[in-house]
Structures are given as C-alpha cells and as structure tokens.
Amino acid sequence: MTRVLVLRPKPGSTATLELARQLGLDAVAIPLFEIEAVDWEAPEPGSFDALLLTSANAVRHAGDKLRDLRGLPVHAVGAATAEAAREAGFDVASTGDAGVDRLLGSIEADLKLLHLVGEDRKRPAEARQKITTVTVYRSKPLDGVAIEPAMGGVALVHSPRAGKRLAELVRADDRGHLAVAAISRIAAYAAGQGWSTIEAAEAPNDDALLALAERLCNNLGKP
C-alpha cells in the first residue's frame, strides 16, 4: 500500500492522520515544524467588529489574553478553525470553505477585523475590510527530519512554507520517487518541480486534500 506522509505539525497532524486512516490510507506523521506561542498584547476589543481566524493554531496558542477578545464574533476560514474558536468560547459568525479571500468576499466590506496570525502569515490580498494583524504563534522548523523518497508515497503539503521546506529536505535527484498533494496551488508552487506528480486539492481543506491523496495513491504505479 502506498504510504501517505503527513507533514503538518501537531495537533493538526493528529486530525489529518485520523481522517486518512478512516479512508483506509496508510498514513504516517513526519512533522516539518513545531508550533510555539509568542508573546503578544491584545488590542482594545472595542476597536474591532470581529476576529478573523485563518488557523486553529491562533486559537490554540494565543493563551489567556484571548479571553479579552471573546466579545468579538469570529469569521473562520474553515470548519476546524471554527470548531477551535467555539471550544475557546467564541461565537462564530461565518465559516468559509474555500480560502480566506473567498471568506472575506462573503462578509461585509466595512468591517474592522482583528486577524490573529502566525509569524509567517501574509495579509490577505485586496481585502475590502480594514484588517489589523497580530502575531500570536510561530512555526519553528524541526531539525533532523528525514524524508525517504526512495520508499515512494504521497506527501501532504498543507502550506506554502511546508512546500518550500519539503523542497529543501528532498534532493532534486530523489524527487521523482515522491508524489505531492498540496492544499492549494500556491502551496504546490512552493514545493517546486521534479516530483513524480504534484497536484493541488480542489478546495483548501483536509477533506479535499485527502481525496486527492487517495486518488494519487490509487494511480501510483499504474502505466
């Protein structure tokens, strides 16, 4: 059976592993990063209309200061992020299913949004809303990560940064043994070229990514 490599950090990797195994995939976690909190100051909540959350990690690692913002409704990029917000005591006003740009296009244009982000997160392009970003966590590259492309398999790339890191870890001469399933076209582009195949999921979520991985697993080795 073709192996699926889950490269995202914990605890997200745990959820992806569970979904993969429910599909009958042979999945193993090989995290490329470790998530850690950074010190931050919570702005005055009265200056904003809502929170914009594009990663569950922002909720998980923001710490006690997050409580000061619970009066703000949340616009979440996906179901997992929305669920993390609810568990932290927030009311979720909207949940997207096709990326942050689509989410922002579906809500009021004049909102003042507080965006809690990771250190490497970029501001959404051409947003109609006024967005203030505050960094609450970072993804730290792990040392000693070993990717064995000669074993074959499908690597799941959940972000552009993960795609870039995978390309750093796997030599160009070895990439032909490994397929890449990316959560977006941007993530696929970051992974570079030379893989046995590389495709982006139809939607930027785990369900679509794992559906792609399942198809790639079934197709590998066929003429």
N, C-alpha and C positions, 0 to 999 in steps of 0.2 A: 504493500500500500504506500502511495506517495505521502511523504510527511509534509505537514504544514508548520512553518516556523512563525510563531507569534512574537514579534519584535517589540511590541509596546511595553512600557513599564507597568509594574503593579500599581494599583489593583486592577487597572483596565485589562491587563493580560489575563487575569483570572476569569473575567467575564467573557472575554473572547474565546478562551480555551473551553469554557463550558458550552458555549454556543457551537463551537467547532465539533466538539465530541457528540453533541446532540445530533449533528448531521452525519455522524459516523466517520468523521475525518480523524486521521492520526496526527494530532496536534501536540506541539511541544513549545514551551515558552523559552525564548532566548532574549531577554530584555536588553536593549541597547542603552537605555537611560534609567536613571533613578530620579524620582520626583522628590524635591525638598522645598520646604517653605522658605520664604524670605521675609524679612521684617518690612512692614508697611504700615501706613497710617490711614485709617478710614476717613474719607472726606465727610463733610456735613451732609447727611442724607437729604436734608431739605433742599439741597441744590440740584437734585435729580428727580426725574419722573419714574425711572425704573432702572433695574440692573440688566445688563447684557452679559450672558454667560455662554461662552463658546467651548468650555471644557469642564467636565465634572471635577477635574483636579483643582480648579479655582475654589470650588466649594470645600473640597476635602482638606486643602492645605492653607486656607485663609485664617484659620484659628479663631480665637474668641472675638476678635474685632468684627467678625462677620455679623455678630448679633446686633450690632448697632444699625445694620442696614436692613433688618428683617421687615421693616415697614414698606420697603420698596417692592413692587411686583417684579417678576423675573420674566425676561424673554430669553428662552433657552434654545440653543442651536439644534438639540436633538433630544430624544427620549431619555437617554442615560443621564444627560446633564440636567434635564428637568426633574428626574427622579431624585438625583442628589440634592437639588435645591429644595424639593419638598421635604426630604428627610432632615434638612437643616432648618426647617421651619418657615420657608418662604412660600408665598403664593405665586404660582406660575401663570402668567397672563397669556403666553403663547409658546408653542413648541414647534420649531422648524424640522424639516426632514430632508433638506437639500442644500445645506450650507448656510453660512452667515449672511451672504449677500442676498439670497432669496428670503431669509428671515427678515432682514431689515427692510426689504422691499414690501413686505406684507404688513408692516406696522406703521403707525402714524409718523409722518415726516418731521414733525416739530418737537419730538421728544428729546429730552436731555437724558442721555444714558451714561451710566457708570459701568465701564467694561473692566471686569477683573480678569487678569490675563497672566500667562506665563512670560518669562523673561524674553523669549524669542518670538512672541506673538506679534504679528503686524496688524495695524489697524485695518478694518475692512475698507475696501476701495470704494470711493464715490458714495459714501453713506449720506443719506439725506438728513439724518439725525445729527445732533451735536453729541459727540462721543468723547468722554474722558476716560483714558486708560490708566489703570493702576496695577502694577505687577505684584502678585501675591505668591508666586512659586517659580521655580526654575527646574529644567530638566538637565540633570548632570550626566554626561557621558560616562558609561561604565568602562573600566579598564579590564583587559583580559577576556573580552568577549570573543568566542571562537565560532565562526560560521564555516561549516564544512560543505562547500558547494558540490564537491565530488559525490556526496551522498544523494544529490538530487533534491527535489522538493519544491515547495511554493512558499516564498517569503511574503508575509503580510506587512505592507508599509502603510502605517496609519497617519503619516505626516510628511511634509517635505523634508523636515530635518532628519527624520528616520531614513528617508530615501537617500539623502546625502551621506549619512553615517554608514548605511549599508554599502554604498559605493566605495567608501574609504576602507571598509573591512575586507571586501572581496576583490581580489586582483582581477584585472581585466581578462587575463587568460583563463580564469576559473568561472567567469560569469555564465558561460554557455551551459553549465550544468544546473543552473538555478532559474526557476521562473519567479516572477514578481507580480503580485496582485496589490495594486495601490488603491488607496481610498479616494483619490482624486487625480485628475490629470496633472495638477501641479506637483503632487507627491511622486507621480510616475516620472515626470520630467526630472525631478531632483535626483532620482536614482540613476539616471544616465542610461547608457546603451550597453549592448553586449550580452544581455541576459537571454536565456533560451526563449523566453517570451516575456512581455511586460504589458499589462493592461490595467486600465482604471475601472473601478466599480461604477455601476450606473447611477448610484447615489452615494453620498458621503456618510455611510453608516455601516455598522458591523454586519447587518443582515445582507446588504448588497455586496459587501466585501467578501463575506464567506460564501455567498452564492457564486461569485467569480472564482474564488479559490477552489470550490468544489468542481466547477467546470474545468478549470485548468488541471486539477488532479486527474480527472477522468480522461483528459485529452493527452496528457503527457505519455510519451511512448508510442502513441498511435502514428501510423505512417501519414 
